Every structure is written in C-alpha cells, then in structure tokens.
Amino acid sequence: MKTDAAAEPVRIRMMGGSVPTDKLVDALGLPFVIVPLVNADNNQHSFDENLRVGHFLDGIRAFTGMLQSPF
C-alpha cells in the first residue's frame, strides 16, 4: 500500500458531549485537535472516574512531542 506524506488527514468527529470546538475554529481560524488521554474504562463524568498513570505518562510524552514539532 503506497502512502502519500502530503495527503490530507482524515477528519472524523468522534467526541460525544458538548465540546464546542466549532466556536474556537471559527474564532481563531485555525484547526482544532482533541487528544484524549483517558483509558477506555475511565467512566467519564461519574462517581468513579479514573485515569491510569500509564495513560497520563503517555499523554505527557505525546503532548511534549507535539509541542516540540514544527508546524
């Protein structure tokens, strides 16, 4: 399978809830990306929400990498 490095990314809205990214995109005129760090069974917005330390550390590495990469 041949890939093109200059190809446009696939954009699929997958976030549930009420994350108003469209307002930021319109106001800033910039694309918006959400990078979730949570584990699949974190039970978001309930009594026993949780985040595994490994996911948190992976997230720190991911954000550090993104912030150090040139546009």
N, C-alpha and C positions, 0 to 999 in steps of 0.2 A: 504494500500500500504506500503510495507516494504522498507526502505531505508538503504543503506549501507554507514556508515560515511566515510569509506575508499575508496569509489568509486571515480574514476577519474572524474574531472569536464567536462562538455560538452563544447567543443570549437567550436564556430561558428564565423567566420569573418563577422562582420556586419558594419564595418566602411567604409564609402564611401570616396571618395577623394584620396589623395596621402599620407597616413600616412605610412612611411617606417619602420614599426615595424620589418619586416624580417631582416633588416640590424642590428638592435640592438640585436635581438635574436641571430643571427649568431655571432656577435662580442663579446657579453657578455656571450653567452652560458647559458642564463637564460630566463625563460618565461617572456612574456611582457603582461601587462594588461592595458587596457584603461578604465577609469571610467568616463563616461560623466556626467557632472553636469547640462547641459542646459535643458531648458524646450522644449517641442516638437515644439512649435511655435516660436522659437527664430530667425528664418530667418537667419541662419548662413551665413556669408560672403556676406551680403547685406547691403544696406544703413541703415536699421533699426534693426540691431542685438540687441538682448536684453537678459538679464538674470534676472530672478525673484530673489529677495532677499531670499525668502524661499528656492529656489533650491541651492543658494550659501551657505546658512547656513547648509542645509542638507549635502552638499558636504564637508564642513569643518568637520562636525561630522563623516562622512563616512571615510574621509582620516585620521582623528585623530584615529579612531578605528582601521583602517588597520595598521597604523604606530605603534600602541601600542600592536598589536597582535604578538605573537611569530610565527616564521616560522614553 
